[in-house]
């Protein structure tokens, strides 16, 4: 018999302890990722700053579910002007998710 697929368990982050430190880490990590993925662009700093602000604000409001945080970033980054960038809101939200998973030691490759 074939096994029924199981839902992917939620990843819940611990409550935020140091918003400034967490925000600065995410901003710096995302900025580095953006610069390394294609070419360094001036707009990358603004993208990283905005995504970090959204993430930290959501965390301060009590949202700790990584999936919900990613959706919030996608939704709010839709208002960002990506015309000077290779990226869009989905790439940014996915990068944030990958960076968070990496920081937690969780493999995000290949569905594992």
N, CA, C and O atoms as CSV, one atom per row, in Angstrom:
chain,resi,resn,atom,element,x,y,z
A,1,UNK,N,N,0.831,-1.183,0.000
A,1,UNK,CA,C,0.000,0.000,0.000
A,1,UNK,C,C,0.875,1.245,0.000
A,1,UNK,O,O,1.967,1.281,0.567
A,2,UNK,N,N,0.356,2.231,-0.643
A,2,UNK,CA,C,1.071,3.498,-0.735
A,2,UNK,C,C,0.791,4.347,0.502
A,2,UNK,O,O,-0.350,4.471,0.948
A,3,UNK,N,N,1.858,4.925,1.041
A,3,UNK,CA,C,1.706,5.785,2.213
A,3,UNK,C,C,1.138,7.133,1.818
A,3,UNK,O,O,1.506,7.697,0.787
A,4,UNK,N,N,0.243,7.644,2.641
A,4,UNK,CA,C,-0.314,8.971,2.408
A,4,UNK,C,C,0.760,10.020,2.670
A,4,UNK,O,O,1.525,9.893,3.626
A,5,UNK,N,N,0.826,11.049,1.837
A,5,UNK,CA,C,1.805,12.111,2.103
A,5,UNK,C,C,1.493,12.813,3.419
A,5,UNK,O,O,0.333,13.032,3.769
A,6,UNK,N,N,2.533,13.152,4.123
A,6,UNK,CA,C,2.381,13.834,5.399
A,6,UNK,C,C,2.647,15.323,5.210
A,6,UNK,O,O,3.528,15.701,4.439
A,7,UNK,N,N,1.899,16.164,5.902
A,7,UNK,CA,C,2.156,17.599,5.798
A,7,UNK,C,C,3.529,17.925,6.373
A,7,UNK,O,O,4.008,17.275,7.303
A,8,UNK,N,N,4.138,18.939,5.798
A,8,UNK,CA,C,5.421,19.400,6.302
A,8,UNK,C,C,5.163,20.116,7.619
A,8,UNK,O,O,4.322,21.013,7.684
A,9,UNK,N,N,5.881,19.728,8.669
A,9,UNK,CA,C,5.642,20.392,9.955
A,9,UNK,C,C,6.062,21.863,9.914
A,9,UNK,O,O,7.004,22.238,9.215
A,10,UNK,N,N,5.354,22.668,10.664
A,10,UNK,CA,C,5.690,24.091,10.755
A,10,UNK,C,C,7.022,24.256,11.456
A,10,UNK,O,O,7.398,23.458,12.314
A,11,UNK,N,N,7.723,25.301,11.075
A,11,UNK,CA,C,8.942,25.676,11.773
A,11,UNK,C,C,8.606,26.931,12.559
A,11,UNK,O,O,8.303,27.981,11.993
A,12,UNK,N,N,8.666,26.799,13.864
A,12,UNK,CA,C,8.324,27.906,14.745
A,12,UNK,C,C,9.612,28.401,15.410
A,12,UNK,O,O,10.322,27.642,16.070
A,13,UNK,N,N,9.888,29.675,15.220
A,13,UNK,CA,C,11.080,30.282,15.798
A,13,UNK,C,C,10.834,30.594,17.267
A,13,UNK,O,O,9.699,30.844,17.671
A,14,UNK,N,N,11.894,30.579,18.066
A,14,UNK,CA,C,11.716,31.006,19.455
A,14,UNK,C,C,11.337,32.484,19.486
A,14,UNK,O,O,11.663,33.218,18.553
A,15,UNK,N,N,10.661,32.931,20.532
A,15,UNK,CA,C,10.292,34.358,20.606
A,15,UNK,C,C,11.527,35.251,20.450
A,15,UNK,O,O,12.631,34.887,20.855
A,16,UNK,N,N,11.315,36.401,19.867
A,16,UNK,CA,C,12.417,37.334,19.612
A,16,UNK,C,C,12.977,37.841,20.941
A,16,UNK,O,O,12.225,38.234,21.833
A,17,UNK,N,N,14.296,37.827,21.062
A,17,UNK,CA,C,14.970,38.279,22.279
A,17,UNK,C,C,15.597,39.658,22.098
A,17,UNK,O,O,15.477,40.524,22.965
A,18,UNK,N,N,16.265,39.850,20.964
A,18,UNK,CA,C,16.983,41.097,20.697
A,18,UNK,C,C,16.636,41.560,19.284
A,18,UNK,O,O,17.337,41.217,18.332
A,19,UNK,N,N,15.559,42.338,19.141
A,19,UNK,CA,C,15.101,42.735,17.806
A,19,UNK,C,C,16.173,43.450,16.980
A,19,UNK,O,O,16.287,43.210,15.778
A,20,UNK,N,N,16.955,44.322,17.610
A,20,UNK,CA,C,17.986,45.045,16.865
A,20,UNK,C,C,19.032,44.087,16.306
A,20,UNK,O,O,19.429,44.195,15.146
A,21,UNK,N,N,19.474,43.152,17.138
A,21,UNK,CA,C,20.494,42.193,16.720
A,21,UNK,C,C,19.955,41.270,15.629
A,21,UNK,O,O,20.640,41.010,14.639
A,22,UNK,N,N,18.736,40.777,15.806
A,22,UNK,CA,C,18.130,39.882,14.818
A,22,UNK,C,C,17.927,40.607,13.493
A,22,UNK,O,O,18.205,40.058,12.427
A,23,UNK,N,N,17.445,41.837,13.565
A,23,UNK,CA,C,17.225,42.620,12.353
A,23,UNK,C,C,18.522,42.934,11.628
A,23,UNK,O,O,18.587,42.859,10.401
A,24,UNK,N,N,19.546,43.281,12.377
A,24,UNK,CA,C,20.838,43.596,11.764
A,24,UNK,C,C,21.455,42.352,11.128
A,24,UNK,O,O,22.037,42.423,10.045
A,25,UNK,N,N,21.324,41.211,11.811
A,25,UNK,CA,C,21.838,39.965,11.253
A,25,UNK,C,C,21.140,39.646,9.929
A,25,UNK,O,O,21.793,39.317,8.939
A,26,UNK,N,N,19.800,39.747,9.918
A,26,UNK,CA,C,19.060,39.422,8.705
A,26,UNK,C,C,19.399,40.403,7.591
A,26,UNK,O,O,19.612,39.993,6.450
A,27,UNK,N,N,19.451,41.676,7.901
A,27,UNK,CA,C,19.780,42.690,6.895
A,27,UNK,C,C,21.152,42.410,6.274
A,27,UNK,O,O,21.300,42.415,5.052
A,28,UNK,N,N,22.133,42.172,7.109
A,28,UNK,CA,C,23.494,41.916,6.632
A,28,UNK,C,C,23.569,40.615,5.832
A,28,UNK,O,O,24.178,40.575,4.763
A,29,UNK,N,N,22.956,39.565,6.344
A,29,UNK,CA,C,22.987,38.260,5.667
A,29,UNK,C,C,22.279,38.323,4.321
A,29,UNK,O,O,22.771,37.792,3.326
A,30,UNK,N,N,21.125,38.973,4.297
A,30,UNK,CA,C,20.371,39.076,3.045
A,30,UNK,C,C,21.112,39.953,2.040
A,30,UNK,O,O,21.166,39.628,0.854
A,31,UNK,N,N,21.681,41.057,2.505
A,31,UNK,CA,C,22.444,41.943,1.620
A,31,UNK,C,C,23.609,41.171,0.995
A,31,UNK,O,O,23.842,41.270,-0.210
A,32,UNK,N,N,24.333,40.410,1.800
A,32,UNK,CA,C,25.437,39.601,1.276
A,32,UNK,C,C,24.937,38.589,0.258
A,32,UNK,O,O,25.551,38.413,-0.794
A,33,UNK,N,N,23.831,37.925,0.560
A,33,UNK,CA,C,23.263,36.940,-0.357
A,33,UNK,C,C,22.884,37.595,-1.677
A,33,UNK,O,O,23.202,37.071,-2.745
A,34,UNK,N,N,22.211,38.731,-1.612
A,34,UNK,CA,C,21.801,39.444,-2.824
A,34,UNK,C,C,23.010,39.807,-3.678
A,34,UNK,O,O,22.994,39.618,-4.894
A,35,UNK,N,N,24.054,40.327,-3.046
A,35,UNK,CA,C,25.257,40.727,-3.781
A,35,UNK,C,C,25.974,39.535,-4.418
A,35,UNK,O,O,26.575,39.669,-5.483
A,36,UNK,N,N,25.913,38.388,-3.776
A,36,UNK,CA,C,26.617,37.214,-4.287
A,36,UNK,C,C,25.828,36.459,-5.348
A,36,UNK,O,O,26.424,35.800,-6.200
A,37,UNK,N,N,24.507,36.539,-5.317
A,37,UNK,CA,C,23.687,35.799,-6.275
A,37,UNK,C,C,23.871,36.291,-7.704
A,37,UNK,O,O,24.016,35.480,-8.618
A,38,UNK,N,N,23.869,37.596,-7.913
A,38,UNK,CA,C,24.091,38.143,-9.251
A,38,UNK,C,C,25.275,39.093,-9.174
A,38,UNK,O,O,26.425,38.665,-9.078
A,39,UNK,N,N,24.987,40.361,-9.216
A,39,UNK,CA,C,26.049,41.357,-9.081
A,39,UNK,C,C,25.630,42.330,-7.989
A,39,UNK,O,O,24.440,42.570,-7.790
A,40,UNK,N,N,26.609,42.892,-7.281
A,40,UNK,CA,C,26.243,43.884,-6.263
A,40,UNK,C,C,25.540,45.083,-6.911
A,40,UNK,O,O,26.029,45.656,-7.885
A,41,UNK,N,N,24.401,45.442,-6.357
A,41,UNK,CA,C,23.640,46.595,-6.837
A,41,UNK,C,C,23.306,47.479,-5.641
A,41,UNK,O,O,23.120,46.991,-4.527
A,42,UNK,N,N,23.234,48.760,-5.882
A,42,UNK,CA,C,22.922,49.706,-4.804
A,42,UNK,C,C,21.576,49.392,-4.156
A,42,UNK,O,O,21.416,49.562,-2.947
A,43,UNK,N,N,20.616,48.939,-4.945
A,43,UNK,CA,C,19.278,48.681,-4.431
A,43,UNK,C,C,19.250,47.491,-3.460
A,43,UNK,O,O,18.310,47.361,-2.676
A,44,UNK,N,N,20.260,46.631,-3.503
A,44,UNK,CA,C,20.277,45.465,-2.615
A,44,UNK,C,C,20.216,45.860,-1.147
A,44,UNK,O,O,19.566,45.188,-0.347
A,45,UNK,N,N,20.887,46.939,-0.793
A,45,UNK,CA,C,20.855,47.393,0.603
A,45,UNK,C,C,19.444,47.795,1.002
A,45,UNK,O,O,19.004,47.500,2.113
A,46,UNK,N,N,18.731,48.469,0.102
A,46,UNK,CA,C,17.354,48.890,0.395
A,46,UNK,C,C,16.424,47.684,0.506
A,46,UNK,O,O,15.541,47.647,1.363
A,47,UNK,N,N,16.626,46.709,-0.360
A,47,UNK,CA,C,15.813,45.490,-0.306
A,47,UNK,C,C,16.036,44.781,1.023
A,47,UNK,O,O,15.081,44.392,1.696
A,48,UNK,N,N,17.303,44.615,1.398
A,48,UNK,CA,C,17.630,43.925,2.647
A,48,UNK,C,C,17.075,44.680,3.853
A,48,UNK,O,O,16.570,44.071,4.797
A,49,UNK,N,N,17.171,45.998,3.816
A,49,UNK,CA,C,16.655,46.819,4.915
A,49,UNK,C,C,15.145,46.641,5.054
A,49,UNK,O,O,14.635,46.458,6.160
A,50,UNK,N,N,14.437,46.696,3.935
A,50,UNK,CA,C,12.976,46.589,3.973
A,50,UNK,C,C,12.524,45.204,4.430
A,50,UNK,O,O,11.627,45.089,5.265
A,51,UNK,N,N,13.135,44.160,3.892
A,51,UNK,CA,C,12.760,42.802,4.286
A,51,UNK,C,C,13.034,42.584,5.769
A,51,UNK,O,O,12.238,41.954,6.466
A,52,UNK,N,N,14.149,43.099,6.245
A,52,UNK,CA,C,14.497,42.975,7.658
A,52,UNK,C,C,13.482,43.705,8.538
A,52,UNK,O,O,13.082,43.188,9.582
A,53,UNK,N,N,13.067,44.894,8.127
A,53,UNK,CA,C,12.064,45.652,8.887
A,53,UNK,C,C,10.754,44.875,8.988
A,53,UNK,O,O,10.156,44.792,10.061
A,54,UNK,N,N,10.320,44.316,7.882
A,54,UNK,CA,C,9.071,43.546,7.868
A,54,UNK,C,C,9.194,42.353,8.811
A,54,UNK,O,O,8.310,42.103,9.630
A,55,UNK,N,N,10.295,41.622,8.687
A,55,UNK,CA,C,10.517,40.427,9.495
A,55,UNK,C,C,10.503,40.762,10.986
A,55,UNK,O,O,9.804,40.112,11.763
A,56,UNK,N,N,11.271,41.773,11.383
A,56,UNK,CA,C,11.362,42.129,12.805
A,56,UNK,C,C,10.017,42.645,13.324
A,56,UNK,O,O,9.615,42.302,14.436
A,57,UNK,N,N,9.325,43.457,12.539
A,57,UNK,CA,C,8.028,43.956,12.994
A,57,UNK,C,C,7.051,42.796,13.207
A,57,UNK,O,O,6.328,42.765,14.203
A,58,UNK,N,N,7.034,41.852,12.279
A,58,UNK,CA,C,6.158,40.692,12.421
A,58,UNK,C,C,6.513,39.893,13.679
A,58,UNK,O,O,5.632,39.439,14.410
A,59,UNK,N,N,7.811,39.733,13.916
A,59,UNK,CA,C,8.268,39.000,15.101
A,59,UNK,C,C,7.866,39.736,16.380
A,59,UNK,O,O,7.438,39.110,17.350
A,60,UNK,N,N,8.003,41.063,16.380
A,60,UNK,CA,C,7.616,41.848,17.560
A,60,UNK,C,C,6.112,41.771,17.817
A,60,UNK,O,O,5.660,41.899,18.955
A,61,UNK,N,N,5.341,41.560,16.744
A,61,UNK,CA,C,3.892,41.412,16.878
A,61,UNK,C,C,3.506,39.996,17.298
A,61,UNK,O,O,2.322,39.688,17.438
A,62,UNK,N,N,4.508,39.135,17.500
A,62,UNK,CA,C,4.244,37.794,18.010
A,62,UNK,C,C,4.213,36.688,16.982
A,62,UNK,O,O,3.921,35.541,17.321
A,63,UNK,N,N,4.509,37.006,15.723
A,63,UNK,CA,C,4.505,35.965,14.695
A,63,UNK,C,C,5.850,35.240,14.716
A,63,UNK,O,O,6.896,35.852,14.500
A,64,UNK,N,N,5.814,33.937,14.977
A,64,UNK,CA,C,7.043,33.149,15.043
A,64,UNK,C,C,7.055,31.983,14.061
A,64,UNK,O,O,8.063,31.287,13.937
A,65,UNK,N,N,5.945,31.766,13.365
A,65,UNK,CA,C,5.870,30.693,12.375
A,65,UNK,C,C,6.595,31.147,11.106
A,65,UNK,O,O,6.236,32.166,10.517
A,66,UNK,N,N,7.612,30.394,10.686
A,66,UNK,CA,C,8.422,30.812,9.544
A,66,UNK,C,C,7.595,30.928,8.267
A,66,UNK,O,O,7.818,31.840,7.471
A,67,UNK,N,N,6.653,30.024,8.062
A,67,UNK,CA,C,5.802,30.099,6.876
A,67,UNK,C,C,4.993,31.387,6.837
A,67,UNK,O,O,4.885,32.023,5.788
A,68,UNK,N,N,4.430,31.771,7.967
A,68,UNK,CA,C,3.654,33.011,8.039
A,68,UNK,C,C,4.554,34.226,7.846
A,68,UNK,O,O,4.140,35.215,7.241
A,69,UNK,N,N,5.780,34.158,8.355
A,69,UNK,CA,C,6.726,35.267,8.165
A,69,UNK,C,C,7.092,35.426,6.693
A,69,UNK,O,O,7.202,36.547,6.196
A,70,UNK,N,N,7.280,34.317,6.004
A,70,UNK,CA,C,7.600,34.355,4.573
A,70,UNK,C,C,6.441,34.966,3.788
A,70,UNK,O,O,6.658,35.789,2.899
A,71,UNK,N,N,5.223,34.569,4.112
A,71,UNK,CA,C,4.045,35.119,3.423
A,71,UNK,C,C,3.935,36.619,3.687
A,71,UNK,O,O,3.601,37.382,2.780
A,72,UNK,N,N,4.211,37.047,4.909
A,72,UNK,CA,C,4.175,38.484,5.227
A,72,UNK,C,C,5.207,39.249,4.395
A,72,UNK,O,O,4.922,40.344,3.909
A,73,UNK,N,N,6.392,38.683,4.231
A,73,UNK,CA,C,7.423,39.349,3.430
A,73,UNK,C,C,6.991,39.428,1.975
A,73,UNK,O,O,7.132,40.480,1.351
A,74,UNK,N,N,6.469,38.342,1.420
A,74,UNK,CA,C,5.978,38.365,0.037
A,74,UNK,C,C,4.920,39.453,-0.117
A,74,UNK,O,O,4.985,40.268,-1.037
A,75,UNK,N,N,3.955,39.459,0.782
A,75,UNK,CA,C,2.839,40.400,0.693
A,75,UNK,C,C,3.304,41.845,0.787
A,75,UNK,O,O,2.927,42.677,-0.039
A,76,UNK,N,N,4.117,42.144,1.786
A,76,UNK,CA,C,4.523,43.533,1.996
A,76,UNK,C,C,5.589,43.997,1.005
A,76,UNK,O,O,5.674,45.189,0.710
A,77,UNK,N,N,6.393,43.084,0.493
A,77,UNK,CA,C,7.418,43.472,-0.486
A,77,UNK,C,C,6.805,43.733,-1.869
A,77,UNK,O,O,7.488,44.248,-2.754
A,78,UNK,N,N,5.531,43.384,-2.063
A,78,UNK,CA,C,4.881,43.677,-3.338
A,78,UNK,C,C,4.830,45.174,-3.604
A,78,UNK,O,O,4.767,45.597,-4.758
A,79,UNK,N,N,4.858,45.973,-2.556
A,79,UNK,CA,C,4.822,47.433,-2.701
A,79,UNK,C,C,6.214,48.005,-2.984
A,79,UNK,O,O,6.337,49.191,-3.290
A,80,UNK,N,N,7.263,47.181,-2.887
A,80,UNK,CA,C,8.626,47.659,-3.109
A,80,UNK,C,C,8.884,47.779,-4.605
A,80,UNK,O,O,8.415,46.948,-5.383
A,81,UNK,N,N,9.626,48.805,-5.015
A,81,UNK,CA,C,9.963,49.015,-6.425
A,81,UNK,C,C,11.190,48.168,-6.776
A,81,UNK,O,O,12.318,48.534,-6.445
A,82,UNK,N,N,10.967,47.056,-7.437
A,82,UNK,CA,C,12.051,46.163,-7.835
A,82,UNK,C,C,12.576,46.470,-9.238
A,82,UNK,O,O,13.325,45.667,-9.795
A,83,UNK,N,N,12.204,47.604,-9.818
A,83,UNK,CA,C,12.587,47.907,-11.203
A,83,UNK,C,C,14.098,48.027,-11.396
A,83,UNK,O,O,14.587,47.869,-12.514
A,84,UNK,N,N,14.841,48.303,-10.328
A,84,UNK,CA,C,16.299,48.422,-10.434
A,84,UNK,C,C,17.007,47.141,-9.970
A,84,UNK,O,O,18.203,47.158,-9.680
A,85,UNK,N,N,16.270,46.050,-9.906
A,85,UNK,CA,C,16.811,44.819,-9.338
A,85,UNK,C,C,16.490,43.617,-10.215
A,85,UNK,O,O,15.553,43.641,-11.012
A,86,UNK,N,N,17.278,42.578,-10.054
A,86,UNK,CA,C,16.996,41.299,-10.700
A,86,UNK,C,C,15.958,40.512,-9.904
A,86,UNK,O,O,15.408,39.531,-10.405
A,87,UNK,N,N,15.691,40.925,-8.693
A,87,UNK,CA,C,14.881,40.161,-7.760
A,87,UNK,C,C,13.434,40.635,-7.727
A,87,UNK,O,O,13.085,41.680,-8.277
A,88,UNK,N,N,12.602,39.830,-7.062
A,88,UNK,CA,C,11.215,40.167,-6.786
A,88,UNK,C,C,10.878,39.687,-5.386
A,88,UNK,O,O,11.722,39.121,-4.691
A,89,UNK,N,N,9.640,39.916,-4.981
A,89,UNK,CA,C,9.252,39.615,-3.600
A,89,UNK,C,C,9.363,38.131,-3.249
A,89,UNK,O,O,9.678,37.792,-2.108
A,90,UNK,N,N,9.107,37.240,-4.214
A,90,UNK,CA,C,9.187,35.813,-3.910
A,90,UNK,C,C,10.630,35.374,-3.685
A,90,UNK,O,O,10.906,34.595,-2.773
A,91,UNK,N,N,11.544,35.867,-4.504
A,91,UNK,CA,C,12.963,35.536,-4.329
A,91,UNK,C,C,13.470,36.030,-2.982
A,91,UNK,O,O,14.247,35.346,-2.316
A,92,UNK,N,N,13.036,37.203,-2.587
A,92,UNK,CA,C,13.482,37.772,-1.309
A,92,UNK,C,C,12.938,36.950,-0.144
A,92,UNK,O,O,13.682,36.604,0.774
A,93,UNK,N,N,11.654,36.640,-0.179
A,93,UNK,CA,C,11.051,35.852,0.907
A,93,UNK,C,C,11.690,34.468,0.996
A,93,UNK,O,O,11.949,33.976,2.095
A,94,UNK,N,N,11.947,33.838,-0.152
A,94,UNK,CA,C,12.592,32.527,-0.141
A,94,UNK,C,C,14.012,32.614,0.398
A,94,UNK,O,O,14.453,31.729,1.132
A,95,UNK,N,N,14.730,33.671,0.042
A,95,UNK,CA,C,16.093,33.852,0.550
A,95,UNK,C,C,16.075,34.031,2.068
A,95,UNK,O,O,16.907,33.457,2.770
A,96,UNK,N,N,15.134,34.822,2.573
A,96,UNK,CA,C,15.017,35.010,4.027
A,96,UNK,C,C,14.771,33.657,4.699
A,96,UNK,O,O,15.407,33.331,5.701
A,97,UNK,N,N,13.854,32.880,4.146
A,97,UNK,CA,C,13.560,31.558,4.702
A,97,UNK,C,C,14.813,30.694,4.721
A,97,UNK,O,O,15.119,30.073,5.739
A,98,UNK,N,N,15.541,30.646,3.610
A,98,UNK,CA,C,16.758,29.839,3.535
A,98,UNK,C,C,17.800,30.303,4.552
A,98,UNK,O,O,18.442,29.480,5.203
A,99,UNK,N,N,17.968,31.612,4.688
A,99,UNK,CA,C,18.940,32.141,5.653
A,99,UNK,C,C,18.564,31.763,7.080
A,99,UNK,O,O,19.427,31.402,7.880
A,100,UNK,N,N,17.277,31.846,7.397
A,100,UNK,CA,C,16.808,31.481,8.742
A,100,UNK,C,C,17.031,29.990,8.973
A,100,UNK,O,O,17.541,29.592,10.020
A,101,UNK,N,N,16.653,29.167,7.999
A,101,UNK,CA,C,16.852,27.719,8.140
A,101,UNK,C,C,18.327,27.383,8.313
A,101,UNK,O,O,18.685,26.555,9.151
A,102,UNK,N,N,19.185,28.024,7.519
A,102,UNK,CA,C,20.631,27.813,7.667
A,102,UNK,C,C,21.087,28.163,9.075
A,102,UNK,O,O,21.868,27.429,9.680
A,103,UNK,N,N,20.598,29.285,9.597
A,103,UNK,CA,C,21.022,29.730,10.933
A,103,UNK,C,C,20.572,28.755,12.013
A,103,UNK,O,O,21.190,28.679,13.075
A,104,UNK,N,N,19.500,28.010,11.750
A,104,UNK,CA,C,18.985,27.030,12.704
A,104,UNK,C,C,19.570,25.639,12.477
A,104,UNK,O,O,19.293,24.708,13.233
A,105,UNK,N,N,20.392,25.506,11.415
A,105,UNK,CA,C,20.980,24.209,11.098
A,105,UNK,C,C,20.000,23.244,10.462
A,105,UNK,O,O,20.177,22.029,10.552
A,106,UNK,N,N,18.959,23.776,9.814
A,106,UNK,CA,C,17.945,22.939,9.169
A,106,UNK,C,C,18.218,22.919,7.666
A,106,UNK,O,O,18.332,23.971,7.036
A,107,UNK,N,N,18.322,21.717,7.094
A,107,UNK,CA,C,18.589,21.571,5.666
A,107,UNK,C,C,17.334,21.970,4.888
A,107,UNK,O,O,16.244,21.458,5.146
A,108,UNK,N,N,17.500,22.885,3.939
A,108,UNK,CA,C,16.351,23.333,3.152
A,108,UNK,C,C,16.450,22.879,1.702
A,108,UNK,O,O,15.637,23.275,0.867
A,109,UNK,N,N,17.418,22.070,1.411
A,109,UNK,CA,C,17.609,21.595,0.038
A,109,UNK,C,C,16.794,20.336,-0.212
A,109,UNK,O,O,16.696,19.454,0.641
A,110,UNK,N,N,16.235,20.279,-1.362
A,110,UNK,CA,C,15.654,19.031,-1.878
A,110,UNK,C,C,14.518,18.471,-1.029
A,110,UNK,O,O,14.283,17.263,-1.028
A,111,UNK,N,N,13.819,19.330,-0.316
A,111,UNK,CA,C,12.658,18.900,0.450
A,111,UNK,C,C,12.974,18.193,1.756
A,111,UNK,O,O,12.082,17.606,2.369
A,112,UNK,N,N,14.213,18.236,2.188
A,112,UNK,CA,C,14.581,17.572,3.456
A,112,UNK,C,C,14.489,18.536,4.611
A,112,UNK,O,O,14.760,18.159,5.751
